[in-house]
Amino acid sequence: MKQYIIGSAPTADRGQVPIVVNEPHVSRTHCRVFFDSGQAYIEDLGSRNGTYVDEIRIQSPTPINEYSSVMLAGETPFNFFDYGLVKGSVHAKRNSVYAQGNTEYAPFGDRFIAYFVDNIIIGVPFFTFSYLMGILLWNIPLLALLLDLTATFLIIHFYFALPISQNGTTFGRKMFRVEYLDINTMEYPSVGKVWLRVIGYSISGLFFGVGFLLALFTEKRQALHDLIANTIVVKK
């Protein structure tokens, strides 16, 4: 779980991100921000002068959003926007910071066109390969099918699963600034979650593609496969 340690000289362990607030009344390691299921929380770390949310000194982890007034030591405002920590969750992998509430969810049109572009990129060589295998192995249909399935697996794994888990996007999606995030951690989704999304595509396509159309009506523009994999699609 990603944590942000805030203070005048914050001590951060592995996996924690220090944020320096150079003010005299702020303790060296003053408080921390962490995230649980897309919700941001702030917790005081035994600071001398306390951490305040909406003018109340907090005694335990307290949920915050973009409307929360956060004061360090009772007199130093902590502006989440200045640090890229806005309204909920943050994604800080590879030096890019996303704030869930302040993030622009990818419009349905952008997602559709990016999906179309990616399918053109991978579809042309795949169907060419499949066509050639069908001709060359017309008398061994089982082998042709096995090669098709192997090619499908390799394409999904190396064009979708690995790039999305490492960079949050694919070549086609990148053209339209579309990226994927795990809604729980706001990190790029794992390889397993990308595969779960891919499997979810077949479910979204049932009943005239109604699963895809859910993205037009859900709060975070999640299609059915997004809900299945617990991911969101955002504009970079």
Backbone as numpy.savetxt, mean C-alpha at the origin, in Angstrom:
# Nx Ny Nz CAx CAy CAz Cx Cy Cz
5.58 -4.13 12.08 4.73 -2.93 12.08 5.61 -1.69 12.08
5.42 -0.80 11.13 6.22 0.40 11.02 5.89 1.35 12.17
6.94 1.90 12.79 6.76 2.85 13.87 7.62 4.08 13.60
7.15 5.22 14.03 7.87 6.47 13.89 8.16 7.02 15.28
9.44 7.13 15.61 9.86 7.59 16.92 10.18 9.08 16.83
9.52 9.87 17.66 9.58 11.33 17.56 10.25 11.90 18.81
11.16 12.83 18.61 11.82 13.48 19.75 12.94 14.40 19.28
13.61 15.04 20.24 14.70 15.94 19.88 15.94 15.18 19.44
16.09 13.95 19.93 17.18 13.06 19.50 16.67 11.62 19.64
15.68 11.25 18.86 14.99 9.98 19.07 15.89 8.77 18.90
15.73 7.82 19.80 16.44 6.55 19.72 15.53 5.55 19.04
15.94 5.10 17.87 15.10 4.20 17.09 15.81 2.87 16.91
15.06 1.80 17.13 15.59 0.46 16.89 15.36 0.08 15.44
15.80 -1.12 15.08 15.63 -1.59 13.70 14.15 -1.62 13.34
13.85 -1.12 12.16 12.47 -1.10 11.69 11.70 0.14 12.13
12.32 0.99 12.94 11.68 2.22 13.39 12.29 3.41 12.66
11.46 4.42 12.42 11.90 5.60 11.68 11.96 6.79 12.63
13.14 7.39 12.85 13.23 8.55 13.74 12.78 9.83 13.05
12.05 10.65 13.78 11.65 11.98 13.31 12.12 12.99 14.34
12.98 13.89 13.94 13.60 14.84 14.87 12.76 16.12 14.94
12.38 16.48 16.15 11.70 17.76 16.42 12.60 18.52 17.38
13.35 19.44 16.84 14.40 20.12 17.61 13.83 21.30 18.39
13.15 20.99 19.50 12.59 22.01 20.38 13.02 21.71 21.81
13.30 22.76 22.62 13.88 22.55 23.95 13.00 21.77 24.92
11.68 21.87 24.79 10.79 21.20 25.74 10.43 19.78 25.31
10.90 19.39 24.14 10.62 18.05 23.64 11.70 17.10 24.13
11.29 15.97 24.70 12.24 14.99 25.20 13.01 14.34 24.06
14.15 13.76 24.42 14.98 13.13 23.38 14.19 12.07 22.62
13.55 11.17 23.33 12.63 10.20 22.73 11.27 10.47 23.34
10.46 11.24 22.63 9.26 11.83 23.22 8.02 10.94 23.08
7.74 10.52 21.85 6.53 9.72 21.60 6.74 8.90 20.34
5.76 8.10 20.02 5.83 7.30 18.81 4.48 7.31 18.10
4.53 7.13 16.80 3.33 6.95 15.98 3.41 5.55 15.39
2.35 4.79 15.51 2.31 3.46 14.90 0.94 3.25 14.29
0.80 2.16 13.55 -0.40 1.96 12.76 -0.93 0.55 12.94
-2.23 0.47 13.06 -2.90 -0.82 13.24 -4.16 -0.84 12.38
-4.18 -1.73 11.39 -5.33 -1.85 10.47 -5.68 -0.52 9.81
-4.65 0.21 9.41 -4.87 1.46 8.70 -5.14 2.66 9.57
-5.21 2.49 10.89 -5.48 3.58 11.81 -4.18 4.00 12.49
-3.93 5.32 12.53 -2.73 5.84 13.19 -3.00 6.04 14.68
-2.00 5.73 15.49 -2.06 5.95 16.93 -0.80 6.68 17.36
-0.94 7.51 18.39 0.22 8.16 18.98 0.31 7.76 20.45
1.54 7.51 20.89 1.75 7.06 22.27 2.92 7.83 22.87
2.71 8.39 24.05 3.79 9.07 24.75 4.77 8.03 25.29
6.06 8.34 25.23 7.09 7.40 25.66 7.76 7.86 26.96
6.94 8.34 27.88 7.46 8.77 29.17 8.18 10.11 29.11
7.72 10.98 28.23 8.37 12.29 28.08 8.16 13.14 29.33
9.04 14.10 29.51 8.95 14.98 30.69 7.68 15.82 30.67
7.36 16.36 29.51 6.28 17.34 29.43 5.03 16.83 28.72
5.02 15.57 28.38 3.80 14.97 27.88 3.50 15.21 26.41
2.55 14.43 25.92 2.04 14.55 24.56 0.54 14.79 24.66
0.04 15.77 23.89 -1.36 16.18 23.99 -2.07 15.96 22.67
-3.25 15.39 22.74 -4.12 15.24 21.58 -5.42 15.95 21.88
-5.72 16.95 21.06 -6.92 17.77 21.27 -6.94 18.33 22.70
-5.77 18.83 23.12 -5.57 19.53 24.40 -5.66 18.61 25.62
-5.67 17.32 25.41 -5.72 16.36 26.53 -4.41 15.58 26.56
-3.76 15.57 27.71 -2.52 14.81 27.84 -2.84 13.32 27.81
-2.22 12.63 26.89 -2.58 11.23 26.70 -1.81 10.34 27.67
-2.46 9.26 28.08 -1.86 8.31 29.01 -1.68 6.93 28.37
-2.23 6.75 27.20 -2.17 5.46 26.51 -2.24 5.74 25.01
-1.96 4.73 24.17 -2.05 4.93 22.72 -3.40 5.52 22.32
-3.35 6.59 21.55 -4.55 7.35 21.21 -4.69 7.47 19.71
-5.85 7.13 19.15 -6.04 7.26 17.70 -6.02 8.72 17.26
-5.46 8.96 16.09 -5.38 10.32 15.55 -5.73 10.28 14.07
-6.15 11.43 13.56 -6.39 11.59 12.13 -6.01 13.00 11.74
-6.38 13.42 10.52 -5.93 14.72 10.04 -6.56 15.89 10.79
-7.62 15.62 11.53 -8.28 16.68 12.29 -7.75 16.79 13.71
-6.90 15.85 14.13 -6.41 15.86 15.49 -5.38 16.98 15.69
-5.48 17.64 16.84 -4.49 18.65 17.23 -3.49 17.97 18.16
-2.26 17.82 17.67 -1.22 17.13 18.44 -0.18 18.16 18.90
0.08 18.16 20.19 1.07 19.07 20.77 2.10 18.26 21.55
3.35 18.52 21.28 4.43 17.90 22.03 4.83 18.83 23.16
4.89 18.31 24.37 5.24 19.09 25.55 4.23 20.20 25.83
3.04 20.10 25.26 2.00 21.07 25.53 2.13 22.38 24.80
3.22 22.55 24.01 3.41 23.85 23.35 4.03 23.76 21.96
4.43 22.58 21.54 5.04 22.43 20.22 4.09 21.65 19.32
3.44 22.33 18.37 2.52 21.62 17.46 3.30 20.62 16.61
2.70 19.48 16.41 3.30 18.49 15.53 2.41 18.36 14.32
2.85 18.97 13.22 2.07 19.00 11.99 2.38 17.75 11.17
1.43 16.85 11.11 1.67 15.59 10.42 1.94 15.79 8.94
1.33 16.79 8.35 1.53 17.01 6.92 2.99 17.33 6.62
3.64 18.07 7.53 5.04 18.42 7.32 5.94 17.20 7.27
5.53 16.15 7.94 6.34 14.94 8.00 5.79 13.83 7.12
4.74 14.13 6.37 4.13 13.12 5.52 3.25 12.15 6.27
2.95 12.46 7.54 2.12 11.57 8.35 0.76 12.21 8.50
-0.14 11.86 7.63 -1.44 12.53 7.64 -2.56 11.51 7.67
-3.51 11.73 8.57 -4.78 11.02 8.57 -4.65 9.52 8.39
-4.11 8.87 9.37 -4.14 7.43 9.32 -2.81 6.79 9.06
-2.71 6.06 7.97 -1.55 5.20 7.79 -0.49 5.83 6.92
0.71 5.30 7.08 1.86 5.83 6.35 2.62 4.70 5.70
3.06 4.96 4.49 3.91 4.00 3.82 5.24 4.66 3.59
6.32 4.11 4.16 7.62 4.76 4.09 8.68 3.93 3.39
8.29 2.87 2.71 9.27 2.04 2.02 9.91 2.81 0.89
11.20 2.64 0.71 11.94 3.27 -0.38 11.76 4.79 -0.39
11.73 5.38 0.80 11.72 6.84 0.96 10.49 7.53 0.40
9.44 6.78 0.10 8.19 7.43 -0.32 7.18 7.28 0.80
6.49 8.37 1.12 5.58 8.36 2.26 4.16 8.56 1.76
3.28 7.66 2.18 1.87 7.77 1.84 1.07 7.95 3.11
0.15 8.84 3.10 -0.78 8.98 4.22 -2.14 8.56 3.71
-2.69 7.55 4.35 -3.91 6.94 3.81 -5.01 7.97 3.59
-5.27 8.81 4.59 -6.36 9.75 4.45 -6.07 10.85 3.46
-4.79 11.16 3.27 -4.41 12.22 2.37 -4.03 11.69 1.00
-4.08 10.39 0.85 -3.69 9.76 -0.40 -4.84 9.80 -1.38
-4.50 10.02 -2.63 -5.51 9.99 -3.69 -5.68 8.56 -4.17
-6.85 8.00 -3.94 -7.11 6.66 -4.43 -7.22 6.70 -5.95
-6.66 5.70 -6.59 -6.62 5.69 -8.04 -8.02 5.63 -8.63
-8.36 6.52 -9.54 -9.69 6.49 -10.17 -9.89 5.21 -10.98
-11.14 4.84 -11.12 -11.48 3.61 -11.84 -10.94 3.65 -13.26
-11.05 4.80 -13.92 -10.59 4.92 -15.30 -9.09 4.68 -15.43
-8.31 5.26 -14.51 -6.86 5.07 -14.55 -6.50 3.60 -14.34
-7.21 2.96 -13.41 -6.95 1.55 -13.14 -7.27 0.70 -14.36
-8.37 1.00 -14.99 -8.80 0.21 -16.15 -7.80 0.35 -17.30
-7.38 1.59 -17.59 -6.45 1.81 -18.70 -5.10 1.17 -18.39
-4.63 1.32 -17.15 -3.35 0.71 -16.76 -3.42 -0.81 -16.88
-4.55 -1.37 -16.45 -4.78 -2.82 -16.58 -4.73 -3.23 -18.05
-5.36 -2.44 -18.90 -5.40 -2.73 -20.33 -3.99 -2.68 -20.92
-3.21 -1.67 -20.55 -1.84 -1.52 -21.07 -0.98 -2.70 -20.65
-1.07 -3.07 -19.36 -0.29 -4.22 -18.89 -0.67 -5.49 -19.64
-1.94 -5.67 -19.90 -2.38 -6.88 -20.60 -1.93 -6.89 -22.05
-1.80 -5.72 -22.67 -1.25 -5.66 -24.02 0.23 -6.05 -23.98
0.95 -5.51 -22.98 2.38 -5.77 -22.87 2.67 -7.26 -22.71
1.91 -7.90 -21.84 2.18 -9.33 -21.59 1.38 -10.23 -22.52
0.26 -9.72 -23.04 -0.63 -10.56 -23.84 -0.07 -10.89 -25.20
0.55 -9.91 -25.86 1.07 -10.13 -27.21 2.12 -11.23 -27.23
3.18 -11.14 -26.40 4.16 -12.24 -26.43 3.58 -13.57 -25.94
2.67 -13.51 -24.94 2.11 -14.76 -24.43 1.29 -15.48 -25.48
0.39 -14.76 -26.14 -0.47 -15.42 -27.13 0.33 -15.84 -28.37
1.41 -15.08 -28.67 2.29 -15.51 -29.76 2.95 -16.83 -29.40
3.47 -16.90 -28.16 4.09 -18.14 -27.68 3.08 -19.28 -27.67
1.89 -19.01 -27.15 0.87 -20.05 -27.06 0.46 -20.54 -28.45
0.36 -19.60 -29.40 -0.01 -19.97 -30.77 1.06 -20.86 -31.41
2.33 -20.49 -31.22 3.42 -21.27 -31.79 3.48 -22.66 -31.17
3.28 -22.71 -29.83 3.30 -24.02 -29.17 2.15 -24.89 -29.66
1.00 -24.25 -29.94 -0.14 -25.00 -30.46 0.14 -25.61 -31.81
0.94 -24.87 -32.62 1.28 -25.39 -33.95 2.35 -26.48 -33.85
3.39 -26.18 -33.07 4.51 -27.12 -32.98 4.15 -28.40 -32.23
3.24 -28.26 -31.27 2.90 -29.41 -30.43 1.44 -29.82 -30.62
0.95 -29.64 -31.83 -0.47 -29.95 -32.09 -0.81 -31.40 -31.77
0.18 -32.27 -31.89 -0.07 -33.69 -31.61 0.26 -34.08 -30.17
0.70 -33.10 -29.38 0.97 -33.34 -27.95 0.25 -32.24 -27.16
-1.06 -32.22 -27.17 -1.82 -31.12 -26.56 -1.55 -30.97 -25.06
-1.31 -32.06 -24.36 -1.07 -31.98 -22.92 0.21 -31.19 -22.63
1.25 -31.43 -23.42 2.50 -30.69 -23.25 2.31 -29.22 -23.57
1.53 -28.92 -24.63 1.25 -27.53 -24.99 0.52 -26.82 -23.85
-0.44 -27.52 -23.25 -1.18 -26.95 -22.12 -0.25 -26.71 -20.94
0.64 -27.66 -20.66 1.57 -27.52 -19.55 2.49 -26.32 -19.76
2.96 -26.13 -20.99 3.82 -24.98 -21.29 3.05 -23.67 -21.14
1.79 -23.66 -21.55 0.95 -22.47 -21.39 0.78 -22.12 -19.91
0.51 -23.14 -19.10 0.32 -22.90 -17.66 1.62 -22.42 -17.02
2.74 -22.98 -17.45 4.04 -22.56 -16.92 4.32 -21.11 -17.29
4.05 -20.77 -18.55 4.26 -19.39 -19.01 3.36 -18.43 -18.25
2.12 -18.83 -17.99 1.19 -17.99 -17.23 1.72 -17.74 -15.83
2.19 -18.80 -15.18 2.74 -18.66 -13.83 3.94 -17.71 -13.83
4.86 -17.90 -14.77 6.07 -17.07 -14.81 5.73 -15.60 -15.06
4.76 -15.36 -15.95 4.37 -13.98 -16.24 3.77 -13.33 -15.00
2.85 -14.01 -14.36 2.22 -13.45 -13.17 3.25 -13.18 -12.08
4.15 -14.14 -11.88 5.11 -14.02 -10.79 6.14 -12.93 -11.06
6.69 -12.91 -12.27 7.81 -12.00 -12.54 7.37 -10.65 -13.11
6.16 -10.57 -13.67 5.69 -9.27 -14.17 4.81 -8.56 -13.15
4.07 -9.33 -12.35 3.16 -8.74 -11.38 3.64 -8.91 -9.94
3.76 -10.14 -9.47 3.98 -10.39 -8.05 5.27 -9.77 -7.53
6.39 -10.06 -8.16 7.67 -9.53 -7.67 7.77 -8.01 -7.81
7.48 -7.43 -8.99 7.57 -5.97 -9.09 6.65 -5.22 -8.13
5.42 -5.71 -7.96 4.50 -5.01 -7.06 4.97 -5.13 -5.62
5.50 -6.29 -5.22 5.97 -6.45 -3.85 7.21 -5.61 -3.58
7.98 -5.30 -4.62 9.21 -4.53 -4.44 9.03 -3.04 -4.71
8.20 -2.71 -5.68 8.05 -1.31 -6.09 6.62 -0.81 -6.07
5.67 -1.68 -5.76 4.28 -1.27 -5.66 3.56 -1.11 -6.98
4.23 -1.42 -8.10 3.60 -1.15 -9.38 4.17 -2.06 -10.46
3.60 -1.98 -11.64 4.10 -2.68 -12.83 4.43 -1.63 -13.88
4.93 -2.08 -15.02 5.30 -1.12 -16.06 4.09 -0.33 -16.52
2.99 -1.03 -16.79 1.79 -0.34 -17.26 1.19 0.55 -16.21
1.12 0.07 -14.96 0.58 0.87 -13.87 1.43 2.11 -13.63
2.75 1.94 -13.75 3.67 3.06 -13.51 3.40 4.21 -14.47
3.02 3.90 -15.69 2.72 4.93 -16.69 1.59 5.84 -16.22
0.69 5.30 -15.42 -0.47 6.06 -14.95 -0.38 6.37 -13.45
0.84 6.23 -12.90 1.11 6.56 -11.49 0.20 5.78 -10.53
-0.04 4.52 -10.84 -0.89 3.67 -10.02 0.01 2.74 -9.20
-0.23 2.69 -7.89 0.54 1.83 -7.01 -0.39 1.07 -6.07
0.11 -0.07 -5.58 -0.65 -0.93 -4.67 -0.05 -0.87 -3.28
-0.91 -0.86 -2.26 -0.47 -0.88 -0.87 -1.28 -1.88 -0.08
-0.63 -2.49 0.89 -1.31 -3.33 1.88 -2.00 -2.38 2.86
-3.30 -2.49 3.00 -4.04 -1.52 3.80 -3.71 -1.61 5.29
-3.19 -2.75 5.74 -2.86 -2.90 7.15 -1.54 -2.26 7.51
-0.56 -2.38 6.63 0.78 -1.87 6.93 1.13 -0.64 6.12
0.38 -0.38 5.06 0.67 0.68 4.10 2.05 0.51 3.48
2.53 -0.72 3.45 3.71 -1.10 2.71 3.25 -1.68 1.37
4.21 -1.89 0.47 3.86 -2.61 -0.74 3.39 -4.01 -0.35
2.40 -4.54 -1.00 1.88 -5.87 -0.61 2.92 -6.96 -0.86
2.83 -8.00 -0.06 3.75 -9.13 -0.21 3.44 -9.88 -1.50
4.37 -10.75 -1.89 4.16 -11.58 -3.08 2.89 -12.40 -2.92
2.68 -12.94 -1.72 1.48 -13.73 -1.49 0.20 -12.93 -1.66
0.22 -11.68 -1.20 -0.98 -10.84 -1.35 -1.23 -10.47 -2.82
-0.15 -10.30 -3.57 -0.34 -10.01 -5.00 -0.98 -11.22 -5.68
-0.51 -12.41 -5.33 -1.12 -13.61 -5.90 -2.58 -13.74 -5.48
-2.87 -13.34 -4.24 -4.26 -13.38 -3.78 -5.12 -12.41 -4.59
-4.55 -11.25 -4.92 -5.26 -10.30 -5.79 -5.53 -10.93 -7.15
-4.51 -11.60 -7.69 -4.65 -12.22 -9.02 -5.76 -13.27 -9.00
-5.76 -14.09 -7.96 -6.83 -15.08 -7.83 -8.18 -14.39 -7.69
-8.19 -13.28 -6.94 -9.42 -12.52 -6.75 -9.96 -11.92 -8.03
-9.06 -11.70 -9.02 -9.52 -11.17 -10.31 -10.58 -12.08 -10.93
-10.36 -13.39 -10.83 -11.31 -14.32 -11.44 -12.66 -14.24 -10.75
-12.64 -13.95 -9.44 -13.90 -13.80 -8.69 -14.57 -12.47 -9.05
-13.75 -11.42 -9.18 -14.30 -10.11 -9.56 -14.96 -10.15 -10.93
-14.44 -11.03 -11.79 -14.96 -11.10 -13.14 -16.28 -11.84 -13.27
-16.71 -12.51 -12.18 -17.98 -13.23 -12.24 -19.16 -12.26 -12.32
-20.26 -12.73 -12.83 -21.51 -11.96 -12.89 -21.29 -10.61 -13.59
-20.73 -10.71 -14.81 -20.55 -9.53 -15.67 -19.59 -8.51 -15.07
-18.61 -8.98 -14.31 -17.57 -8.08 -13.79 -18.03 -7.18 -12.67
-19.07 -7.57 -11.96 -19.59 -6.70 -10.90 -18.56 -6.47 -9.80
-17.64 -7.44 -9.61 -16.61 -7.27 -8.59 -15.69 -6.11 -8.90
-15.41 -5.89 -10.18 -14.58 -4.74 -10.58 -15.32 -3.43 -10.34
-16.63 -3.45 -10.59 -17.42 -2.22 -10.46 -17.58 -1.76 -9.02
-17.28 -2.63 -8.06 -17.34 -2.21 -6.65 -16.43 -1.02 -6.38
-15.36 -0.90 -7.18 -14.42 0.21 -6.99 -15.08 1.57 -7.21
-16.22 1.58 -7.89 -16.94 2.83 -8.12 -17.75 3.26 -6.90
-17.97 2.34 -5.97 -18.90 2.62 -4.89 -18.29 2.51 -3.49
-17.17 1.82 -3.34 -16.57 1.66 -2.01 -15.80 2.92 -1.62
-15.70 3.14 -0.33 -15.09 4.37 0.19 -13.65 4.54 -0.29
-12.90 3.46 -0.30 -11.49 3.53 -0.68 -11.26 3.01 -2.10
-12.33 3.00 -2.88 -12.28 2.58 -4.28 -11.68 1.18 -4.42
-12.10 0.30 -3.55 -11.64 -1.08 -3.59 -12.59 -1.94 -4.40
-12.03 -2.67 -5.36 -12.80 -3.68 -6.06 -12.85 -4.93 -5.18
-13.58 -5.93 -5.64 -13.73 -7.13 -4.83 -12.39 -7.80 -4.54
-11.50 -7.85 -5.54 -10.20 -8.48 -5.32 -9.33 -7.65 -4.37
-9.54 -6.33 -4.32 -8.85 -5.51 -3.32 -9.32 -5.87 -1.92
-10.62 -6.05 -1.78 -11.18 -6.42 -0.47 -10.71 -7.80 -0.04
-10.62 -8.72 -1.00 -10.16 -10.07 -0.70 -8.71 -10.05 -0.19
-7.84 -9.28 -0.87 -6.43 -9.24 -0.51 -6.11 -8.17 0.53
-7.11 -7.35 0.89 -6.92 -6.27 1.85 -5.87 -5.27 1.35
-6.04 -4.83 0.13 -5.13 -3.86 -0.47 -5.91 -2.65 -0.97
-5.19 -1.59 -1.24 -5.77 -0.41 -1.88 -4.91 -0.03 -3.06
-5.49 0.73 -3.99 -4.78 1.20 -5.16 -4.76 2.72 -5.11
-3.57 3.29 -5.16 -3.42 4.74 -4.96 -2.69 5.36 -6.14
-2.79 6.69 -6.21 -2.01 7.45 -7.18 -0.68 7.81 -6.55
0.39 7.56 -7.26 1.71 7.80 -6.70 1.93 9.29 -6.49
